Amino acid sequence: MTTPEKPTIQRIATALYRRPRLRLALLLGVPLLWMVGVYGGSIASLLVQSFFKLDSFSGTVDRSLTLDTWRDLFTGANMSVAARTIGMAASVTIASVVIAFPLAYYMARYASRRTKAVLVMAVLVPLWSSYLVRVYSWKLILSADGIVSWFFGRLGLSGLLDAILGLPGIGGPSLSVSFLGQFLVFVYIWLPYMVLPIQAALERVPRSFLEASADLGARPATTFRKVAWPLAIPGVAAGSIFTFSLTLGDYIIPTVIGDSSPFIGLAIYSYQGVAGNLPLAAAFAFVPIAVMGLYLVGAKRLGAFEAL
Amino acid sequence: MRRMVSLLAALALVLAACGSGDEAVAGGPLQEIGEGEGAVVIVAWAGYIENGETDSAYDWVTQFEADTGCAVEVKTAGTSDEMVALMTGSDEFDLVTASGDASLRLIAGGTVQEVNTDLIPSWSTVDDRLQSAPWHTVDGKHYGTPYQWGANVLAYNTDVFGNSPPASWSVIFEPTDLPDGATNEGRVQAYDGPIYVADAAVYLKSLRPELGIGDPYQLNEDQYQAALGVLRTQRTLVGRYWHDAFIQIDDFTNEGVAASASWPFQVNILQADGAPIASTIPAEGATGWADTTMMHANAPHPNCAYKWLDWSLNPKVQGDLAAWFGSVPSVPAACEGNDLLGAEGCTTNGFENFDRISFWKTPTEDCNGTAAAGACVPYYRWVTDYLAVIGGR
């Protein structure tokens, strides 16, 4: 039965078949090297940097290990930058869920095949144009002489807009120079990343579950609360990872819209790019990493990774 | 004609070289310009060396390359720190367009070499006020040729201020009613770079002489805290701090900004669009910047580098660049007869205001070498504290 000379390719195949570990190493070696070497390595070097400090006289980095930089990080000013960013990320995420859920529910449950295709397109099309173009257009839309305030004026509601802008904390001279406007733009920009995972999760809820719930006498609200929502939670959590982390890391929108109050990304940029204070920038970079770490642990508990 | 010009230039170079032949200094600057090396590598700010790719009307590289055979290679840098790092870390660069904060550091570190002004025929055409400016002249030696300079002006809306420009920076620093009767709250802007602390110091210098502020870049702790106080008050007035020139242009157009610290660049563009914007330098004076083309101590292409130094002072180059950048030429002759710059270009960009400008330099702990360490607040603290001020702290 045995042929003395097997083709090389077959010998390799056999060798690989007999050695599963080698197979795995060949398959994952390069991606793993990338993840651990390039990605993990740069995070590690970032961590090491954060234990150096800036020499105040020469303005160069002093490469002896110290905790001074970490002490500098925990000042009121830096912490308020972090709180502002995390607060914005959280409110953008909540608002995205509130807006995206009904849309995703409609797309998954009621829309005809054709309508659904149109809606998916409508959600995705904005992603085809440049992020910068969209942000700059929003600046014009929300500006004092922009279409939104024109529209309020036409409806005779300028007083209402002024009252909203007069609110302490979120108001400002115009929508484009307020936290409120910044929040609107963030929600607009990241909304598609919330709609699609929720829709995917809802598609997987069998219709029979909802019918069974109704048959057992549950009213629509109860069915939603006890059946549809819990089964959609992984999708919501997955979407929230996108909206939360993208808002947390964004440093373009806060420079274009809003009152210039710094976000984490801007602070890191200033410390590194303007002051040449690489250690402090590195230490600050660990704030979003830590926040996202905690967030992912929470999301995993909610089953977010089952919906990806 | 072109060949004629280059012939004349070459002749001038030879004559200049002969003229300086008697001062032989071992290890000193080049004594005569030889054959070009075929290339010159320049570290420059973005937009400073244009070869017509961005806008075909703005090209001051192509002709130089044709005349000298030196191919120009540009490495753009975003910050002065980056420029210093590039120059100190490598021997592959010939020239750098260093601002006032970088130039002295480069000289002190021995990274750049003295230039022999006799080899630069256009040297005599340089503005007298710049020829021996302290940011490139040390112990009577010149370490480069002035390239361009400019002021940070107060831009204002003429619909709000009418025909009388604001006389003081106070319109953007203190809560006040503007000539149109409304408050300035939410209608003024300031620059979001930490160097803006110096603008507050310039304002305080005349407002509170008892603080004894001399150089706005050399502030002791008390003066620095007073400046931060001014900036905290300003935070309550400023809607948005500007960072990107084009965002500010949009804010003047669509947000009803009445006054702001600004650059001639934005003012020129707004005026070209017919916007009711003008600029002034108030009574207190202003901050500004001045850049110098400096030569690396180990420049690999010294002959081409000298040719570029001379070319960079060509009135046409200087005028075109000033029009492109909204800056002021280092050669007064450039102000006349330049189509791109226009008859009033130099005046608009601030030519008359040289004496009223505190030119930009990096604050250091030892007050730029004039005092003991710790006497002045260093730049990295300006960065942290100004970020906190903008964040409302």
Boltz contact constraints between the chains, C-beta under 6 A:
constraints:
  - contact:
      token1: [A, 54]
      token2: [B, 380]
      max_distance: 6.0
  - contact:
      token1: [A, 56]
      token2: [B, 365]
      max_distance: 6.0
  - contact:
      token1: [A, 56]
      token2: [B, 378]
      max_distance: 6.0
  - contact:
      token1: [A, 57]
      token2: [B, 365]
      max_distance: 6.0
  - contact:
      token1: [A, 57]
      token2: [B, 373]
      max_distance: 6.0
  - contact:
      token1: [A, 77]
      token2: [B, 388]
      max_distance: 6.0
  - contact:
      token1: [A, 77]
      token2: [B, 391]
      max_distance: 6.0
  - contact:
      token1: [A, 77]
      token2: [B, 393]
      max_distance: 6.0
  - contact:
      token1: [A, 80]
      token2: [B, 391]
      max_distance: 6.0
  - contact:
      token1: [A, 81]
      token2: [B, 391]
      max_distance: 6.0
  - contact:
      token1: [A, 143]
      token2: [B, 254]
      max_distance: 6.0
  - contact:
      token1: [A, 143]
      token2: [B, 255]
      max_distance: 6.0
  - contact:
      token1: [A, 144]
      token2: [B, 255]
      max_distance: 6.0
  - contact:
      token1: [A, 144]
      token2: [B, 256]
      max_distance: 6.0
  - contact:
      token1: [A, 145]
      token2: [B, 254]
      max_distance: 6.0
  - contact:
      token1: [A, 173]
      token2: [B, 186]
      max_distance: 6.0
  - contact:
      token1: [A, 173]
      token2: [B, 239]
      max_distance: 6.0
  - contact:
      token1: [A, 174]
      token2: [B, 255]
      max_distance: 6.0
  - contact:
      token1: [A, 177]
      token2: [B, 239]
      max_distance: 6.0
  - contact:
      token1: [A, 177]
      token2: [B, 240]
      max_distance: 6.0
  - contact:
      token1: [A, 255]
      token2: [B, 243]
      max_distance: 6.0
  - contact:
      token1: [A, 259]
      token2: [B, 240]
      max_distance: 6.0
  - contact:
      token1: [A, 260]
      token2: [B, 192]
      max_distance: 6.0
  - contact:
      token1: [A, 260]
      token2: [B, 240]
      max_distance: 6.0
  - contact:
      token1: [A, 260]
      token2: [B, 241]
      max_distance: 6.0
  - contact:
      token1: [A, 260]
      token2: [B, 390]
      max_distance: 6.0
  - contact:
      token1: [A, 261]
      token2: [B, 391]
      max_distance: 6.0
  - contact:
      token1: [A, 262]
      token2: [B, 387]
      max_distance: 6.0
  - contact:
      token1: [A, 262]
      token2: [B, 390]
      max_distance: 6.0
  - contact:
      token1: [A, 262]
      token2: [B, 391]
      max_distance: 6.0
  - contact:
      token1: [A, 270]
      token2: [B, 383]
      max_distance: 6.0
  - contact:
      token1: [A, 270]
      token2: [B, 387]
      max_distance: 6.0
  - contact:
      token1: [A, 274]
      token2: [B, 383]
      max_distance: 6.0
  - contact:
      token1: [A, 275]
      token2: [B, 380]
      max_distance: 6.0
  - contact:
      token1: [A, 275]
      token2: [B, 383]
      max_distance: 6.0
  - contact:
      token1: [A, 276]
      token2: [B, 81]
      max_distance: 6.0
  - contact:
      token1: [A, 277]
      token2: [B, 380]
      max_distance: 6.0
